[in-house]
Amino acid sequence: MEFLRDEQFKVLANPGVVSVQLLSPHNSESHRVTITRVTVEPGARQPPHSHQTSEQIWIAVSGVGTLLLAEEKRHPFVAGEVVRFADEDQHGFENSSSEPFVYLSVTSPPINFSYAYKDGK
């Protein structure tokens, strides 16, 4: 059993985006999943990207925003909704609202997301 507390969570950040690694290669021996809480501030954006060998599920906790998808498609994403991205599905996010947007991300198999962030705490 692993029991994790706040001081064990790795915090990764880019301007306007804070990614708290709740369960990840930073603090867990799990070889099956990474769980992340992401806060996207108003006006901030996560550029479209994909993961070659991992699927990802996003659970919108609070706020409203826009998914940035392949072929420059966009789709609204609001609190209470869930979206799944298969391996190699292009996805990103933009918060054009006046409130922070928070979502949980479940990634399988796990990814160490440090490469995608400028600041790690």
C-alpha positions in Angstrom: 0.0 0.0 0.0 1.1 3.5 -0.7 -0.4 6.5 1.2 0.6 9.9 -0.2 0.4 13.3 1.4 0.8 16.8 0.2 4.5 17.1 0.9 5.1 14.1 -1.4 3.3 15.6 -4.4 5.7 17.0 -7.1 4.5 20.4 -8.4 5.3 21.3 -12.0 4.5 24.7 -13.5 4.5 26.7 -16.7 3.2 30.3 -16.9 -0.5 30.1 -15.9 -0.5 26.3 -15.5 0.2 24.4 -12.3 0.4 20.6 -12.4 0.4 18.7 -9.1 1.6 15.2 -9.5 -0.7 13.3 -7.0 0.5 9.9 -8.0 3.4 9.7 -10.4 6.9 8.3 -11.0 8.0 11.0 -8.6 6.3 9.5 -5.6 4.9 6.1 -6.5 6.0 2.6 -7.6 2.9 2.3 -9.8 3.6 1.1 -13.3 0.0 1.5 -14.3 -1.2 5.1 -13.8 -0.3 8.8 -13.2 -2.9 11.0 -11.5 -2.4 14.8 -11.8 -4.4 17.8 -10.6 -4.0 20.6 -13.1 -5.0 24.3 -12.6 -5.2 26.5 -15.7 -5.4 30.2 -14.9 -7.6 32.6 -16.9 -6.0 33.3 -20.2 -3.5 30.5 -20.0 -3.1 27.7 -22.5 -1.7 24.2 -22.8 -0.6 23.8 -26.4 -1.9 20.8 -28.3 0.3 17.7 -27.9 0.0 13.9 -27.9 1.4 11.0 -26.0 2.7 8.1 -28.1 2.1 5.2 -25.8 -0.3 6.5 -23.1 -4.0 7.2 -23.0 -5.3 10.0 -20.9 -8.6 10.8 -19.2 -9.4 14.3 -18.0 -12.1 14.9 -15.4 -13.2 18.6 -15.3 -13.6 19.6 -11.6 -14.3 23.3 -11.9 -14.5 26.0 -14.5 -15.1 26.2 -18.2 -12.7 26.2 -21.1 -11.9 24.8 -24.6 -10.2 21.6 -25.6 -7.7 22.2 -28.4 -7.8 19.1 -30.7 -6.3 17.8 -34.0 -6.9 19.7 -37.2 -7.4 22.9 -35.2 -10.7 21.7 -33.9 -12.0 23.1 -30.6 -14.6 21.7 -28.2 -16.1 23.2 -25.0 -15.1 21.5 -21.7 -16.9 22.3 -18.5 -17.0 21.1 -14.9 -18.6 17.6 -14.5 -17.5 16.4 -18.0 -15.0 13.6 -18.7 -12.9 13.2 -21.9 -10.6 10.3 -22.9 -7.7 10.7 -25.3 -6.4 7.5 -26.9 -2.6 7.0 -27.6 -1.5 9.7 -30.0 -4.7 11.8 -29.9 -3.8 15.4 -30.1 -5.1 17.5 -27.2 -4.6 20.8 -25.4 -6.6 23.3 -23.4 -7.3 27.0 -23.3 -9.0 28.9 -20.5 -10.7 31.9 -21.9 -12.9 32.4 -18.9 -12.3 34.7 -15.9 -12.0 31.8 -13.4 -9.3 29.1 -12.9 -10.1 25.8 -14.6 -9.2 22.6 -12.6 -9.1 19.1 -13.9 -7.8 15.7 -12.9 -5.8 13.8 -15.4 -5.4 10.0 -15.3 -2.6 8.7 -17.6 -1.9 5.1 -18.3 0.8 3.9 -18.5 2.4 6.5 -16.3 4.4 9.4 -17.7 7.0 11.6 -16.0 5.7 15.0 -17.1 8.8 16.9 -15.9 9.9 17.3 -19.5 6.9 19.5 -20.4 7.3 22.1 -17.5 9.7 24.9 -16.9 9.5 24.9 -13.1 9.5 21.9 -10.8 9.0 22.4 -7.0 
